[in-house]
C-alpha cells in the first residue's frame, strides 16, 4: 500500500480520486484543496506519489511543482499532473517539466489506478 497525496481545488475530483485509489487500489490517500496547505504538510507525510492539479487558483500546479522540487523531503517523490487538457502534446509538457506522468481529467477509475500502479512500480 502506497501513500498518495492528491492536490486539487475541486472537491468532487478529490473525493472520486480518493475513493478510486483507496477502494480499488488499496492505497492510503491524503487530500488538499490548494498548493499552499499541501506544501506545509508534505514534508511530514512521507508520500510515495503526488497527484497535482495543473490549474488551481492562487498557487498554480506548476508553481506548486516548483516549490515541491525545492523541499528536500519531497523532491524525490514522483509527481503526476492531472489536467483537463488531455491532448498528447499537452500531457508531454508536464513530463518535460520533470513530472513522472500526467493524467487527463475526467478519468476512468480503473485507468487511474492502473496508471498509478505502473508509476509506483517504476
N, C-alpha and C positions, 0 to 999 in steps of 0.2 A: 504494500500500500504506500502510495506516494502522497506527499503533502503538496497540494496545488493551491496557488493564490490566484484569485480572479479579481481583476480591477476593471470595473465598468460603471458608467454613470446611470445605466438603465437597470432598474430593479428587476424587471422581468427577465432580462438576459442573465443577471446574476443568479436568479432563482432556478432557471432552466439549466444553466451550466452546472451549478452546484448539485442539482438533482441528478443530472446525467452522470457526472463524474463520481458521485458518491454511490448511487444505486447501481448503475450499470458497470462503472469502472472500479468500484470498491476503494476509491481514494478518499482522503481527508481533504476538505476544501475550506479555505478561508476567503471571505469576500470583502471587498472595499468599494465604496461608491466614488472614490476620487484618488488621484495620484498622491496627493499630499498625505492623506491618512495612511495609505499603503506604505509610502516611504518611511513614515515614522515607525510603523510596526514591523516592517520586513526584517530588519537586522536581527530581531529576536525570534523570528518564526521558523527558521530552518526550512525554507521552502525547497521543494525539489524541482518545481516548474512554476512559471508565472504566465498567466493569460492576461493580456493587456489590450484594452480597447484603444483603437487608434485615434478616435475623435471623442474628446471629453472637454467640457467647459473648464476654464481655468488652466490647470496644468494638463497639456495635451498628452496623448500617448507617446509621442516622440520625445517630448520634454521629460516625461516620467522615465522613459527608457534611458535617456542620457543620465538622469540622476541616479538610476539604479546602477549604471555602469561605474559610477563614482563611489559606490558603497562597497568597501572591501568584503563585507559579509555576504553580499548579494551578487557581486559582479559575475561570478561563475554560474549562477543559476540561469538555466535556459529560459528565454522569454519568447512567447508566441503571441503575435499580434492578432487581434480579432478585428475585422473590418467589414463594413457594408460594401466596400469596393472590392469585388471579387474577381476582376479580370486578372489573368496570369501576370501581366506586366506590373500591375499594381501590387499584387502579392509579392512579387520578386523584389520590389523596392524595400520591403521590410527585411528580407534576407540580406540585401545589400547593406542595410544599416547595421547588421550584426545579429539580428534576431535568429532564433533557432527554427522558426517557422511562422506561417500566417494561416489563419482560418477565416473563410468568408462567412459572414452572417447574412441571412439566417443559415443555420447548420442543422444537419440531421444528427440526433443524439448519438447514434451508433458510430457515425463517421467521426464525430468529435472524439469519442472515447478511443476509437482505433488510432486516430492521428496522435493523440496524446500518448498512448501506449507505445507507439513506434518511436516517438521522440524521447520518451523516458528510457527506452531500451538502447538507444543510440549512444 
